[in-house]
Amino acid sequence: MAEYEKIIREILKQNGFSFHHHSKGSHDVWNKGIVKVTVGGKIPSRHTANAIMKQAGIDHHF
């Protein structure tokens, strides 16, 4: 199974996002200006990973 969470965090860093704070459970909040994205500790599917990329405004598809 792919580890989407590590890949997503790296892509967010490359696109100017920075870690903002820990949220409930294993979730982290990343931000870039006023855009905030929540990334879970375990991302079970590519569909969820693609939804996070779309929310961040990054044109990347798994």
C-alpha positions in Angstrom: 0.0 0.0 0.0 1.3 3.4 -0.9 2.1 5.9 1.8 0.3 8.9 0.4 0.7 11.0 3.6 4.5 11.3 3.2 4.3 12.1 -0.5 1.6 14.7 0.1 3.6 16.4 2.8 6.6 16.6 0.5 4.5 18.0 -2.3 3.0 20.6 0.0 6.5 21.7 1.1 7.6 22.0 -2.5 4.6 24.2 -3.2 5.2 26.7 -0.4 2.9 25.2 2.3 4.2 25.0 5.9 3.1 23.0 8.9 0.7 25.0 11.0 -0.4 22.8 13.9 -1.5 19.4 15.0 -5.2 18.8 15.1 -7.4 16.0 16.5 -6.1 12.5 16.3 -3.2 12.1 13.8 -4.2 15.0 11.6 -2.0 18.0 10.8 -3.0 21.4 9.4 -0.8 22.9 6.7 -1.2 26.4 5.4 0.0 28.8 2.7 -1.4 32.3 3.2 -5.1 31.9 3.8 -5.3 28.4 2.3 -5.4 25.6 5.0 -5.3 21.9 4.3 -5.8 19.0 6.7 -3.6 16.0 6.2 -4.4 12.8 8.0 -1.7 10.5 9.5 -2.9 7.7 7.3 -4.4 8.3 3.9 -6.1 5.1 2.8 -6.7 5.8 -0.9 -5.6 7.8 -3.9 -9.0 9.4 -4.0 -8.5 11.0 -0.6 -4.9 12.0 -1.6 -6.3 13.6 -4.8 -9.0 15.5 -2.8 -6.3 17.0 -0.6 -4.3 18.1 -3.6 -7.4 19.7 -5.1 -8.2 21.5 -1.8 -4.7 22.8 -1.8 -5.0 24.0 -5.4 -2.1 21.8 -6.6 -2.4 20.2 -10.0 -1.1 16.7 -9.0 -2.9 13.4 -9.5 -2.0 10.0 -7.9 
